[in-house]
Amino acid sequence: MIRRSVDGVYYLLLGVWCGGLVMLAVGAGITFRTVRSYDPVLGAEPYNDPALADQAANILAGGVVGNVLGGLAVVEIICAVGLLACVVLQWSVWGLRWRVMNLVRLGLLVVAAGLLAAHLWVIAPAIDTHRSRMYDPALTAGQRAEARAAFEPYHEASEKTAGGMLLLLAGACVISPFVLGSEPTPRGGETESPDG
């Protein structure tokens, strides 16, 4: 029963993380298209500066997507920590078979967690820094253009990181039923009962 509960939590966390990344990809594009279609005028300082009038839609959509990313990051951290804890329990307590596939599954999850860490501590701070400079009316148009040029590689890295995490997690989704569906070999050599 405990093993099934741990497996259930594992699949729940894996599904939430994958689903969050899919919705981010879908939602970001829709947000930018929708906001641009409304041609907004911003009233909040410093974004209401006339020098930024032609960037109002991008500023608003980028702010929305940025806040969504911040919320998603919390969910991703919870999922990553919970998944790794579940894998440790599944393997160390119940001694699952298919050790090579288990190693592959663990590797996929660890690399996904590593990409998440790289995004949170390297890519996202750089994006925030350059984005704030891109839309700083106190800077000249040339300085804002330089900030945009510096922003673009980090934005691309963010997209690739999210796509990479999604592929790794999808791989873990495909492998997991084979690993978790096999009969476990409990520690101590005892046979696990159907309810255990």
VOBA-1610 file (N, C-alpha, C; in pm, whole numbers, padded with zeros to 5 digits, always signed):
BEGIN
Met+00083-00121+00000Met+00000+00000+00000Met+00086+00126+00000Ile+00193+00126+00083Ile+00281+00242+00088Ile+00351+00259-00046Arg+00395+00147-00102Arg+00464+00154-00232Arg+00373+00215-00338Arg+00247+00173-00341Arg+00154+00227-00440Arg+00131+00376-00418Ser+00127+00419-00293Ser+00109+00561-00263Ser+00229+00642-00312Val+00348+00590-00289Val+00469+00659-00336Val+00469+00667-00488Asp+00432+00557-00554Asp+00425+00557-00701Asp+00322+00658-00751Gly+00209+00666-00680Gly+00106+00762-00719Gly+00155+00906-00707Val+00225+00937-00598Val+00281+01071-00580Val+00384+01099-00690Tyr+00464+00998-00722Tyr+00566+01011-00827Tyr+00501+01050-00960Tyr+00398+00977-01001Tyr+00330+01007-01128Tyr+00260+01143-01124Leu+00205+01178-01009Leu+00139+01308-00995Leu+00239+01421-01017Leu+00355+01413-00950Leu+00456+01518-00962Leu+00512+01524-01103Leu+00534+01408-01163Leu+00586+01404-01300Leu+00485+01467-01396Gly+00358+01436-01378Gly+00253+01491-01464Gly+00237+01641-01445Val+00244+01689-01321Val+00231+01832-01295Val+00346+01909-01359Trp+00469+01858-01345Trp+00584+01927-01401Trp+00576+01931-01555Cys+00545+01817-01616Cys+00530+01813-01762Cys+00418+01905-01807Gly+00305+01897-01741Gly+00190+01979-01778Gly+00218+02128-01764Gly+00292+02165-01660Gly+00328+02305-01642Gly+00413+02358-01755Leu+00508+02276-01800Leu+00596+02317-01910Leu+00519+02327-02042Val+00427+02233-02064Val+00345+02239-02186Val+00259+02365-02185Met+00196+02392-02072Met+00110+02511-02064Met+00190+02640-02075Leu+00314+02639-02027Leu+00399+02756-02043Leu+00424+02783-02192Ala+00458+02678-02265Ala+00484+02695-02409Ala+00361+02745-02481Val+00245+02689-02449Val+00121+02730-02514Val+00080+02869-02469Gly+00084+02891-02338Gly+00036+03016-02281Gly+00119+03137-02317Ala+00252+03121-02328Ala+00337+03236-02359Ala+00304+03292-02497Gly+00295+03204-02595Gly+00262+03250-02730Gly+00126+03316-02738Ile+00027+03255-02672Ile-00109+03310-02673Ile-00113+03446-02602Thr-00039+03458-02491Thr-00037+03584-02417Thr+00016+03698-02503Phe+00129+03675-02572Phe+00186+03780-02656Phe+00092+03818-02770Arg+00032+03717-02836Arg-00059+03748-02947Arg-00182+03825-02898Thr-00238+03782-02785Thr-00360+03845-02734Thr-00333+03988-02691Val-00225+04009-02615Val-00196+04144-02567Val-00168+04238-02684Arg-00094+04190-02784Arg-00066+04275-02901Arg-00195+04312-02975Ser-00291+04221-02978Ser-00416+04249-03050Ser-00496+04360-02982Tyr-00473+04383-02852Tyr-00545+04488-02779Tyr-00473+04623-02785Asp-00350+04624-02835Asp-00271+04748-02847Asp-00283+04832-02720Pro-00232+04782-02606Pro-00254+04850-02478Pro-00173+04979-02465Val-00221+05065-02376Val-00149+05184-02334Val-00121+05168-02186Leu+00004+05178-02147Leu+00042+05154-02009Leu+00039+05283-01928Gly-00014+05273-01807Gly-00022+05390-01721Gly+00077+05387-01606Ala+00140+05272-01583Ala+00231+05259-01470Ala+00370+05310-01507Glu+00429+05385-01415Glu+00567+05432-01435Glu+00664+05317-01413Pro+00776+05314-01478Pro+00824+05407-01580Pro+00780+05370-01721Tyr+00690+05270-01731Tyr+00653+05216-01863Tyr+00559+05306-01942Asn+00507+05412-01878Asn+00418+05504-01949Asn+00496+05616-02018Asp+00628+05607-02015Asp+00712+05707-02081Asp+00690+05702-02232Pro+00678+05818-02298Pro+00654+05819-02444Pro+00760+05743-02524Ala+00882+05734-02471Ala+00988+05664-02543Ala+00960+05514-02554Leu+00872+05464-02468Leu+00841+05320-02466Leu+00703+05290-02523Ala+00636+05390-02578Ala+00497+05372-02623Ala+00483+05258-02724Asp+00579+05243-02815Asp+00568+05138-02917Asp+00599+05000-02862Gln+00645+04991-02737Gln+00678+04862-02675Gln+00576+04820-02569Ala+00465+04893-02559Ala+00369+04867-02451Ala+00320+04723-02449Ala+00285+04668-02567Ala+00233+04531-02571Ala+00338+04431-02526Asn+00462+04449-02573Asn+00569+04356-02533Asn+00600+04368-02384Ile+00596+04490-02333Ile+00622+04510-02189Ile+00516+04438-02106Leu+00389+04457-02142Leu+00280+04397-02066Leu+00282+04245-02078Ala+00293+04193-02199Ala+00294+04048-02219Ala+00416+03985-02152Gly+00531+04050-02165Gly+00652+03998-02101Gly+00639+03996-01950Gly+00574+04100-01895Gly+00553+04102-01751Gly+00463+03990-01704Val+00357+03963-01780Val+00265+03854-01745Val+00337+03719-01751Val+00406+03694-01862Val+00475+03567-01877Val+00586+03553-01772Gly+00656+03662-01743Gly+00760+03658-01640Gly+00704+03620-01504Asn+00588+03675-01469Asn+00526+03640-01340Asn+00478+03495-01339Val+00428+03448-01454Val+00388+03307-01464Val+00511+03217-01443Leu+00623+03256-01506Leu+00747+03178-01489Leu+00789+03172-01343Gly+00774+03284-01272Gly+00808+03286-01130Gly+00722+03190-01049Gly+00592+03188-01078Gly+00504+03094-01008Gly+00533+02951-01046Leu+00559+02927-01175Leu+00590+02792-01221Leu+00719+02741-01159Ala+00815+02830-01136Ala+00943+02789-01077Ala+00921+02725-00940Val+00830+02781-00862Val+00801+02723-00729Val+00745+02582-00745Val+00651+02566-00839Val+00591+02434-00864Val+00699+02337-00912Glu+00787+02383-01001Glu+00892+02296-01054Glu+00988+02249-00945Ile+01024+02340-00854Ile+01115+02302-00745Ile+01050+02195-00658Ile+00924+02214-00625Ile+00852+02114-00544Ile+00848+01981-00617Cys+00819+01983-00747Cys+00812+01860-00826Cys+00948+01791-00832Ala+01054+01868-00857Ala+01188+01811-00870Ala+01232+01743-00740Val+01215+01813-00628Val+01255+01757-00499Val+01171+01634-00467Gly+01039+01643-00489Gly+00950+01530-00460Gly+00979+01410-00547Leu+01007+01432-00676Leu+01037+01321-00767Leu+01165+01249-00726Leu+01268+01326-00696Leu+01394+01262-00657Leu+01378+01185-00526Ala+01298+01238-00433Ala+01271+01167-00308Ala+01196+01037-00335Cys+01098+01041-00425Cys+01022+00921-00461Cys+01113+00815-00524Val+01202+00857-00613Val+01292+00762-00678Val+01384+00697-00576Val+01435+00775-00483Val+01521+00719-00378Val+01445+00616-00295Leu+01320+00647-00259Leu+01238+00551-00183Leu+01210+00426-00266Gln+01170+00446-00391Gln+01136+00332-00476Gln+01254+00237-00492Trp+01370+00294-00506Trp+01487+00211-00534Trp+01550+00155-00407Ser+01568+00240-00306Ser+01640+00194-00187Ser+01556+00107-00095Val+01426+00137-00086Val+01341+00061+00005Val+01289-00067-00061Trp+01243-00055-00187Trp+01181-00170-00252Trp+01272-00241-00350Gly+01387-00187-00379Gly+01483-00255-00466Gly+01424-00296-00600Leu+01377-00201-00676Leu+01314-00231-00803Leu+01409-00303-00898Arg+01351-00387-00984Arg+01430-00452-01088Arg+01457-00354-01201Trp+01512-00405-01310Trp+01544-00319-01424Trp+01637-00207-01382Arg+01750-00243-01323Arg+01841-00143-01268Arg+01894-00047-01374Val+01920-00095-01495Val+01970-00006-01600Val+01864+00098-01634Met+01738+00054-01649Met+01631+00150-01679Met+01609+00245-01562Asn+01630+00195-01441Asn+01619+00283-01324Asn+01726+00390-01327Leu+01848+00351-01367Leu+01956+00448-01378Leu+01925+00551-01485Val+01870+00505-01597Val+01832+00598-01704Val+01725+00694-01653Arg+01625+00640-01585Arg+01517+00724-01531Arg+01572+00826-01433Leu+01658+00782-01343Leu+01718+00873-01246Leu+01801+00979-01318Gly+01876+00936-01420Gly+01958+01031-01496Gly+01873+01138-01563Leu+01762+01097-01623Leu+01672+01192-01688Leu+01620+01296-01588Leu+01582+01249-01470Leu+01529+01340-01369Leu+01636+01431-01312Val+01757+01378-01292Val+01866+01460-01238Val+01906+01568-01338Val+01915+01531-01467Val+01950+01631-01568Val+01841+01737-01579Ala+01714+01695-01572Ala+01604+01793-01575Ala+01613+01888-01455Ala+01644+01833-01338Ala+01661+01918-01219Ala+01780+02012-01237Gly+01887+01964-01302Gly+02003+02049-01328Gly+01969+02164-01422Leu+01890+02135-01526Leu+01846+02241-01617Leu+01760+02344-01544Leu+01676+02295-01454Leu+01593+02385-01375Leu+01681+02476-01289Ala+01783+02418-01226Ala+01874+02498-01143Ala+01947+02602-01228Ala+01993+02561-01347Ala+02063+02656-01436Ala+01970+02770-01475His+01844+02736-01501His+01748+02841-01538His+01725+02937-01422Leu+01706+02883-01302Leu+01672+02966-01187Leu+01787+03056-01143Trp+01911+03004-01148Trp+02022+03077-01089Trp+02113+03147-01190Val+02099+03114-01318Val+02184+03178-01418Val+02101+03252-01523Ile+02010+03181-01587Ile+01938+03238-01701Ile+01835+03341-01657Ala+01748+03305-01562Ala+01641+03397-01520Ala+01693+03529-01465Pro+01795+03530-01378Pro+01846+03659-01331Pro+01901+03747-01444Ala+01969+03684-01541Ala+02022+03760-01654Ala+01907+03818-01739Ile+01802+03739-01759Ile+01685+03787-01834Ile+01625+03908-01763Asp+01607+03899-01632Asp+01548+04010-01556Asp+01632+04136-01566Thr+01764+04120-01556Thr+01854+04235-01563Thr+01846+04305-01698His+01857+04225-01805His+01855+04285-01939His+01717+04337-01976Arg+01613+04269-01930Arg+01476+04316-01960Arg+01450+04450-01894Ser+01496+04469-01771Ser+01474+04597-01704Ser+01549+04710-01776Arg+01665+04679-01833Arg+01740+04780-01909Arg+01674+04807-02045Met+01616+04704-02105Met+01549+04721-02235Met+01437+04824-02227Tyr+01373+04830-02112Tyr+01256+04916-02096Tyr+01280+05027-01995Asp+01405+05071-01987Asp+01440+05181-01896Asp+01442+05311-01977Pro+01343+05399-01957Pro+01337+05521-02038Pro+01451+05619-02008Ala+01521+05597-01897Ala+01634+05685-01864Ala+01754+05658-01955Leu+01754+05542-02021Leu+01863+05506-02111Leu+01834+05558-02251Thr+01939+05570-02330Thr+01920+05611-02469Thr+01866+05493-02550Ala+01815+05524-02668Ala+01763+05418-02756Ala+01873+05318-02790Gly+01995+05366-02807Gly+02107+05277-02837Gly+02139+05184-02722Gln+02134+05236-02599Gln+02160+05152-02481Gln+02051+05048-02464Arg+01925+05088-02493Arg+01816+04991-02483Arg+01830+04883-02591Ala+01878+04922-02708Ala+01901+04824-02815Ala+02012+04727-02776Glu+02116+04777-02711Glu+02224+04690-02664Glu+02171+04591-02560Ala+02084+04640-02472Ala+02025+04552-02370Ala+01940+04445-02436Arg+01868+04481-02541Arg+01787+04381-02613Arg+01876+04276-02678Ala+01986+04321-02736Ala+02080+04227-02799Ala+02139+04131-02695Ala+02163+04180-02574Ala+02215+04095-02466Ala+02105+04003-02411Phe+01981+04050-02418Phe+01866+03974-02367Phe+01836+03852-02453Glu+01845+03866-02585Glu+01802+03761-02678Glu+01868+03625-02654Pro+02002+03616-02636Pro+02062+03484-02613Pro+02009+03415-02487Tyr+01984+03494-02383Tyr+01931+03435-02260Tyr+01786+03391-02279His+01710+03467-02357His+01573+03428-02386His+01570+03296-02463Glu+01658+03284-02562Glu+01667+03158-02638Glu+01711+03044-02548Ala+01806+03072-02459Ala+01852+02968-02365Ala+01738+02924-02274Ser+01654+03018-02234Ser+01539+02986-02149Ser+01442+02893-02222Glu+01415+02924-02350Glu+01326+02838-02429Glu+01385+02699-02447Lys+01515+02692-02476Lys+01580+02562-02495Lys+01583+02483-02365Thr+01604+02552-02254Thr+01605+02485-02125Thr+01469+02424-02093Ala+01363+02501-02116Ala+01228+02450-02092Ala+01197+02333-02184Gly+01235+02345-02312Gly+01214+02234-02405Gly+01293+02111-02367Gly+01416+02131-02323Gly+01499+02018-02279Gly+01440+01948-02158Met+01393+02028-02061Met+01330+01968-01943Met+01208+01886-01983Leu+01128+01940-02075Leu+01008+01869-02118Leu+01043+01736-02185Leu+01144+01735-02271Leu+01186+01610-02336Leu+01238+01508-02235Leu+01318+01555-02140Leu+01371+01464-02037Leu+01259+01405-01951Leu+01165+01489-01913Leu+01053+01441-01830Leu+00962+01348-01910Ala+00945+01376-02039Ala+00866+01286-02124Ala+00934+01150-02132Gly+01067+01150-02143Gly+01142+01024-02142Gly+01121+00948-02013Ala+01123+01019-01901Ala+01099+00955-01771Ala+00958+00899-01765Cys+00861+00970-01825Cys+00722+00921-01829Cys+00713+00789-01906Val+00786+00780-02016Val+00781+00659-02099Val+00847+00542-02029Ile+00958+00566-01962Ile+01033+00458-01897Ile+00968+00411-01768Ser+00906+00503-01695Ser+00857+00472-01560Ser+00761+00354-01551Pro+00665+00336-01640Pro+00575+00221-01626Pro+00648+00087-01634Phe+00755+00080-01713Phe+00831-00044-01722Phe+00905-00071-01592Val+00957+00035-01531Val+01031+00018-01406Val+00937-00009-01290Leu+00835+00073-01278Leu+00745+00063-01163Leu+00645-00051-01178Gly+00623-00096-01301Gly+00530-00205-01322Gly+00591-00341-01297Ser+00725-00345-01284Ser+00790-00473-01258Ser+00772-00513-01113Glu+00784-00643-01087Glu+00774-00690-00950Glu+00896-00646-00871Pro+00877-00578-00759Pro+00990-00532-00682Pro+01057-00645-00605Thr+01180-00622-00567Thr+01252-00714-00480Thr+01281-00639-00351Pro+01197-00656-00249Pro+01213-00578-00126Pro+01347-00604-00061Arg+01398-00505+00010Arg+01522-00520+00086Arg+01499-00625+00192Gly+01596-00711+00212Gly+01583-00818+00311Gly+01543-00950+00247Gly+01514-00948+00114Gly+01485-01071+00042Gly+01345-01122+00056Glu+01257-01051+00127Glu+01119-01099+00144Glu+01036-01060+00023Thr+00936-01140-00006Thr+00846-01111-00118Thr+00741-01013-00070Glu+00720-00911-00148Glu+00620-00810-00111Glu+00481-00861-00137Ser+00390-00838-00042Ser+00252-00879-00060Ser+00184-00782-00155Pro+00075-00821-00219Pro+00006-00733-00313Pro-00036-00600-00250Asp-00065-00601-00120Asp-00108-00477-00053Asp+00007-00398+00003Gly+00129-00455+00003Gly+00243-00386+00065Gly+00309-00297-00029
//
